[in-house]
Each structure stands twice: as C-alpha cells, then as structure tokens.
C-alpha cells in the first residue's frame, strides 16, 4: 500500500494539461556546452513565412530563455512521486569533495524522518544528504576563486547567450539582431557570455549561481548585474490556507510562466515535508527564510528563539537542498528604535521577529553574532546568502530612511565576512520607494555591498493601489533592474490583500518578466531585442499566430484577440478589430513599401523623381486591395 | 412618440448602479472658488478612528481629485436624454465675445440636422452652436495673455490644490502632509496653485485648459507639466463593433475610474450623432481626430481627401463642442520615405492616411499648408491643438529615429504659428520606446516645442507582451510623466489584439492613474503623498475598510481581500490572510510602539536605559495578545 496521498497520485496524471502543455509552435531544444553532459534547455518558437508581393520570405525560428524545466517537454516523463532527474549528480560526484551522509544530521530532520505519522505526507525517494568532506568548501565561489570552471558555470554561460552566436552567423537574423545601444549605468556586459566570464564574475562576488549540492535536479542559472535580469516568485501556505499538493502545483506553474527562482515561504504545519516535495520537483533554485520554521519550533514566540535551534534548522534545510537562505542578520539592536517614528514600522516578517528577539533580550541579533558559524554551514552545502532587509520600508513615506540604510551598511559588512568564507551572497532590497528615490538604493547597495547582486522586492512606487500592486511594483522593478538590480522579487495583485491564486501568480510573473526584459533592453543586453523585433515584424505583417507565439503569454494574447474576432479566418486577415478591414494603418504602410519594392526603386527615389502618376496608380490599386480582404 | 431609441431610455434608469454608485465612505463635496458660481467637485473619503492602547485617535477625511462628474453624486439628477447641466454657460455668456448661431454652419452638420432618418439617433436637446464674434478670439490662452483670469482658471487652480491649504492649517494633517522632496527635472511647481499661476502658465503655452465654448457641461481641468499629471482614455466604435449607447456608457465608466479627458475615436456610421451624445453627457474634455471622419466622407479613400472637406469637418465638430483636435500636420512629405526601412513603418492611423495622401498627390500635407486657416477655426471656438505624431514608432526598434524626430521639429514650428494666434497647443508623443531612450523624447519635445505640454501614448518599453500592454506602457508612462509629460494616453490590455471591454478600460485607467500618481510623487507635487500616507497608516493599523476606500479601486481591493477572508469580522481583525493571526509583522511592530508609548518613554530611551526585564514583560504580554485575536 502506498503511503503517498491520493491527491498526489491523481495530480501526477493531471499535470499534463493546463500547467504543462507545450507553448504553441514551440519545441524544447537542448544546446550543448563544452561536453555532451551539459545540455541547456531552451524553447524554440517557429514562425510562418512572410507572403510579400515580392515573393515568400522565410522567418527564422526564435530561441527564448526557458525556465519551465522538463514540464513543458513532451518527451519528458513527469512523475512528481519520483521527482526530476538529478542532472547535476555526476558533476557533483566528479568533484570528489563531498560525501554522502547516512541520513539527515539535523535533529529536526532525523525526528521527521523517524516519525511514522508523517509517512502519508513524506516524499518517497529521499536521497541521503551530501555534505562537503571535512575542511573542504564546495561553493561555486570557491571553485571560481581557484580558477575552476564548473559545469554549472558552462551551463549558465550557454543559457545566457541563448544561441546568440549562432544567430550572428546566420544571415537570416541580420535585421532581427539590430539593437539600440544600452545605458548600463556601470554594468559591464560583454558581447558574449563565456564560461570564463561567468567564473570571473562569481569569483568577484558580482554574481551567484545558487546551487546546493543537495539539489541536483536544478537547471543552473546565474544572478548578477552583468547577466539577464532574473525574477523570483514566492509560494507558501500559511496557517489560514493551502496544502502540499497545491504548493507543488504552484511551483510548476511559476516555472511555466518564467519564474527564475522560487521562495518557499510556508509557515504552516509540515513545512519540512512540503519543502522536500518542492525541491525534488524543482528545476529552479529554491530559497527559504529559515527563521520562519525556527519560529514554528518555538510555537511562534520570538523571544524563545535560540541560536541552537536556528542552527539545526539551517542544517535541516541545507541537507534537503535549499539553494539560498534569507538571513536577517542586519537587523541590529541599535537600528530597531530608528523605526519607531515610521508610518509603517517594521513590515518584514523576518525583520520583526528578530527585532522582537533583540528587544526581548536586549541583546544583539544572534544571527549577527553567529554569522561566521552560519558561513561554515553555508559553505558545506553551497547555500547562498540572501541577506535580508528586515528594515525595508513598508510605505513610500519610510523610504530611504536611517533604519533602512543603516541595515544596508551592516549587510555590506556581512558580505565581506561571507566572502572570506567564499560563500555566495546577494543582498535584499526594498520595498516601497517613490520613483525618483529608486536609483539611490542601487547606487548605495553597489557601494556598500561591493557590487554583490541586488535582489529587490518591487519596489512599489506608490501605496495607493492595492489590488494592482503587481503594477505599482512592476514600474519600480523595471527601473531598479535597469539601474543594476540583478533579480526582482515579484509581487502579485493580491499583495497586501490576500493569498494569490494561480491567475494572480501568472499576472505577477508576466509583469515581472516585462520589467526584467525592459531592464535588459535598457542595459543593452546582447540579443535582448531579437524577440521584440521578431514579434513586431510579425505584428506588422499580420502574422497573428506568430505574434501570439512570440509573446510572453501566448495563451492570453490569443484569448484576448479571439474575444473580438474569434474566427480562425481572422488570424490570417490583414486587419484587426481595432480599425476594421478598410481602415488599417499597417496595411497602408505595407502597401507603400510593396509599391516601392515593385518599382525596383526606393521610396526616396520615387519621391525624388516626382513620380506622381505612378503614385496615384498605386493608391488606386491599394484601395482595391483593401476592399478585397 | 419619442424618437429616442428605447435602449437609451432603459439605460437612463440603469445608470445608477454599477457605473454610478458612489464610492464607499465617500461624499461629493464642492469647494468654492472666488465666487459662489465656481464650485469645484471633489471626493472626500472619511476614515475610522484609530484604537490604540493610548486611546482613540481621530483620522481626518482625505480629499481626492474627482473626475467622475455628477455621475457619482447621489444628489444629482442624471438624465442622459437631457445631458449634463451647462455649468460654464454663464461664464461664457458674461465674456460677451461670442454669438449664438442659428444652427450649425458646417455643410455636413446642416445635412445631418435636416435628415429625418436620423431622428431616432439624434440627441434631442441640441443647442444652437456658439462662435466668437467676428474678429474676436475666445481661447483661454488669449484671455491669459491679456492678463485676464477666467472662471475656468480659478476652477482648475482650486481643483489642483485639492484643499491643500485647508489641510496645512489643520493640525490633524500634520503627519499626513510629510512628503519627500521631488526631482522635477526642470518643472517649476509652486507650493500652492493660484489662479494667477494658472493664467501665467496658460499664457506661456506651458499649460492648456481644453474648453470649447460649445462644451459648457465641462468641469475644467488643466494639462501642463507644473500641474498634476493627467490621463486620457480612448473610446470609439469601429466598423466591426459597438453602437452609440455603449459609447456613452464607456464615457461614464471612464470618468468614474479617473480618466481626465477622453478621445472619441469612432470610425463607423453615425459618428456625428454619437459625438453629440458623448459631448452633452461629458464632464471631461473630449478630443477627436477629425481626419477619421473626413475619410469616412470620401468612402475611406485617402487620396480623395480635400482641404475643403476637412475644413467643414473641423467646423462641424467645433460647433458640437469638441475640446481638442488631433491634427497630423507634421507628417510632411519629405519625412515619409524615412519610414521605409522601419520594422513597423507608419502605425498611426492619422499618420498613414496623410502619408498616403502626400504620396498619392506628391504634394505637401494639406494640414501643414493650411495650418493658419486651421488656427482661425480653433480660436473661434477655443479648440486646442493636439499636434499628432503621425510618425511615432510602432516598435522599440523604430524608436527615436529620424522620421519621428523630424516630425517633432515640425510640430515645434507649428506650435509657434498656433501661439501667434493664441491657440492652445499640446504635442503628441510616442509610442514604443525602450526605457533608457524615454527621457530623450521629453527633453527634445521641451526644447523643440518650447515647453508646450507633452501628451504621450505610453510609451511601451517592450513589444513582447501583447495582452499586458497596459503594463508595458504603464512603466514607460510613469517614467515619461516623471520627466515632464503633462498627460498620458492610456493603453488597455487589449492593445494590438482587440477592442477593450469595460474591465479592460478599468484596468487601463487604474494603471495610468498609478503611473500619473507615481510621476506626481517623483516630481514632488505638493500634497501628492497625503493619500499614500493615509492609506499606509490605515494598512498598518489594520483599518481594512479605510485601506480599501482610500485606494484607486476600492471595489476591487475589497473583492480581492474577500476572496481569501470573506467574513465581515476579518475586516476588523488585526491580521490578514498572508501570515495568519499568530505571525504578523505589522502586529509585532505595533506592539513595540504601543509598549514604548505606555512606558512614557521612547524606545530609544528604553534601550539606552537597558530595560531588559520590562522588555521581556512586554513580549510576554504581546504574545498573549496575539493569541486572543
């Protein structure tokens, strides 16, 4: 008899449709790195040809960055009960610097593993955890600093390039590759992302590759300001709602729409078991806030938190495979009173927990005082720090104040310590910031934290639009990404109001994909504009299907189009519902261009020669063509 | 027997609920200007008191700018068949510089008025049009330049201030008035908007008050970079869908959610009659693109357009009361070939019509060659120019190119000519622009067009998100508003895909209200932050109802909240669905503050004195309080 809950078994069969169907006209491709065991997944979108008056012109396929993992691959066998294939296993093994433990070494981990009552909830195929062999350091930063290029680094280099070199060598892409020079504000993005460049950026601390040795299912990705801007999504049950199966489904959904990483912010019961299911089925890095679970262990009483309990939680989660930990070590005792006069005090959950602990004991934050010991744990599994901004502003009035910037300075100090241990670090940022005060946050972070990757929540540029905070924050996110933030933590329309449902998650992710892409264009990331150019060409040529398929959300684009003009015939019509068939500006311009091409001269020449009669003839012909459609 | 269509009569009865119900806890107030006949409508949102441990504290009402007209006023009698009250009638009359005509003077207007077949469609209570007496000029700019302060100027001054002076004099608002200094990029926003300042801005051409003498129903508003950023919405039937009644309902809906002006872009049959219904029922300025209707008059053949037909259309519409005309006079013949190598050619409908005319006749754009004659018409009715950007880029690849900026220079040249006639002018702008190239548009417009108000469509900062173009463009809009754009033309989620339905219009408007408000905050518009501060305070104090009511969309905020926690009791609960009752950061911070207040000392002092035991006592007490909820 299987101990696995029935709804999971049901779900395995069901995963195939809404949340895993491949995107239209798309196929999963694998681009090889240096060796055949490095196979980087991408999505290739094919296009229809252009039927111009001068003949048929091929439109080449467009390759897009793909976060969806095996879930959108019809060739992949998905079984949530078994988890994803451990694609990094051989790489980790080959390094010979880790050892397989007998079982979890954390007290809590052992207790959960031994509890027979949890059998019904527990993931079946748990591997024994891996840990660095005594005295060894297994972080990507450590390898990088020793000059080693890991398979993970090769993987992310190939992934970031998204076949740019191939396109450059192919004349069909020549026009599509045209791109405006960016304004990178000090970012130094090379023309091609090489494994060497990745290594150097990781070594310098300007980028991280979150990749716990206990999360071999991961498809590696990189977070740094000289790479594509990434987005993080959050899931998590709370005391009020949701269970395990729902959370795993949200993970797959998040990957589908473009989440690069995912934080599991669960606070309810069974978060240990939920996390195992998520990690074993996640192709993206998973982050957590370990203090949440630690607090559960003391029944929600912050003053009863202890270093030992926290330490045990870190090990428990590191051995499950969590890739980055939010640690609120910068909420120092002296900063707490600086929040007293704020409009919204302390709004970070982790920050308020630590503030409460500090006040209760009138002692310095134990995460701060034990920071070096935390580093020792991080480097034994390669967990990256996400240094939490526990004092981030919760409204525009509190933006950029002494408490916020005081904490940021401390995060810089901690970054240096982490780097002495070769532990990877990113820095969390706000929050709620008016538009004109956003840049100061990036500038200050880069300076105080020595260019460690910045990872911000939004920021929301106004407080007055609950139910639309994906938008208030998407505006801030696009700007802060442009200025140099490496990863944007998404916000859904339900922020401040309730728990997001699936459509809210999708809205939040697409909004943040827009923000990240807008930032990539603004920074001038090589090849970023190809997709814009291809989609716009398709739009101009009334290749409706291609316009949908190249978009960030092909399904909704088609659905919106079909609300007004549902018939299949309209998808090839040379007009749209906005202007109707007889009155279309795109059609007019296309006729102008076709005419010039037919005459074998440019429009410029036609005008210069004053070919008035021929122009009139064209217009008459053009008008007829309209009516034919 | 009434000639009015039955669905209109039905609709009059129905307007009261979904699209006219007053916002919760809000009342319509009227703030008087210099004289009692200047009554400026605003919306006052009342708030619940704060129940703190130190006692009950009153929260003062918040006044917000109100575009909704009489429709949200339960005292107002709404009858679409009669139209809105002509509140400007007496002001116009008092100036004694206009005359009431016998009837329409345009040929087309007379023909429509005489056509018995249109009786069933025609608005019943059409006033005979007004026109400037021979040789006189009735524009707000003309008055301003002669030093006159019109009632319209007083009205907008009061409206822009939104009771700021009253709040400053009232100690209850002291904390709510705290605001970050802005970064206005050369905008010069005074501490208080006076009628004199309005007059001077209008005289200088830096602001316009669109207010046709034949649109006396209008509640005047101002467009200029030293005032609140405004938003425009578009409605319009097309050959494919929609009729008159639907368009009027969209107008009321647009005003409800915050549209400051509205463009009627109808291209179908009966646009003359549709426009009359819209104008007579519109509290906001109405704009049109007269070339659309002119083209209908020549059966959609651009090459058959003539100056005479266009001129007749201008007069027809001016006499109905259209407040601003988009005129594509900058699409000059030499610029047209500059678009041949673009990815998306010419995407403006008006631009492509004129380009086609130019090519067909190989002659200069007749709007350009007849520009002075157009000015003569504009000043006889006070119609403002919205100089159209017919060559705006339709994709990021085409941004900021020679065609676009060539046209902009011509718009500057035309601005000077219009100003010689004291005709009000704003300048239309793009379109699709990557984030880092947005500012150049504003800088160039301010320079080339002598600071005439800029009015931009978006811009969209990427092309790859059809179905989310309210967001791609909202990002650009917030930025361009911050840099100095005076009015933002909204974009709905259906842009590029289909015609927006009511929910799309609402999404588009709220997105643009967010963008405009974000820009106001960034520019440091006096008092702009009051609403943010009040809402955030309410949020922090778990005054859920106040949080909803102060938001841009109280109805959706409440609906989203209720999806997770529907019970009425939860609206006063000191927690929300995100963290549950035992784990709330806002609650923790509030406890910290309450404790400090109770001790009669600041937290800073408490810490300095090292009151460890008392801190512990507080935490224990705090923990109990949690569990009580």
Interface residues (C-beta under 8 A of the other chain):
Chain A: X175 X178 X180 X182 X183 X238 X239 X240 X241 X267 X295 X300 X301 X302 X303 X333 X334 X336 X337 X339 X340 X343 X344 X345 X346 X347 X348 X349 X351 X352 X353 X355 X356 X359 X360 X361 X362 X394 X395 X396 X397 X399 X432 X434 X435 X436 X437 X461 X462 X463 X464 X465 X466 X467 X468 X470 X471 X472 X474 X475 X478 X479 X482 X493 X494 X496 X497 X498 X499 X501 X510 X511 X513 X514 X515 X517 X518 X519 X521 X522 X523 X524 X529 X531 X532 X533 X535 X536 X537 X539 X540 X547 X548 X550 X551 X552 X553 X556 X557 X559 X560 X561 X563 X564 X565 X576 X577 X578 X579 X580 X581 X582 X583 X584 X585 X586 X588 X589 X590 X592 X593 X596 X602 X603 X604 X606 X607 X610 X611 X612 X615 X616 X618 X619 X620 X622 X623 X626
Chain B: X175 X178 X180 X182 X183 X238 X239 X240 X241 X267 X295 X300 X301 X302 X303 X333 X334 X336 X337 X339 X340 X343 X344 X345 X346 X347 X348 X349 X351 X352 X353 X355 X356 X359 X360 X361 X362 X394 X395 X396 X397 X399 X432 X434 X435 X436 X437 X461 X462 X463 X464 X465 X466 X467 X468 X470 X471 X472 X474 X475 X478 X479 X482 X493 X494 X496 X497 X498 X499 X501 X510 X511 X513 X514 X515 X517 X518 X519 X521 X522 X523 X529 X531 X532 X533 X535 X536 X537 X539 X540 X547 X548 X550 X551 X552 X553 X556 X557 X559 X560 X561 X563 X564 X565 X576 X577 X578 X579 X580 X581 X582 X583 X584 X585 X586 X588 X589 X590 X592 X593 X596 X602 X603 X604 X606 X607 X610 X611 X612 X615 X616 X618 X619 X620 X622 X623 X626
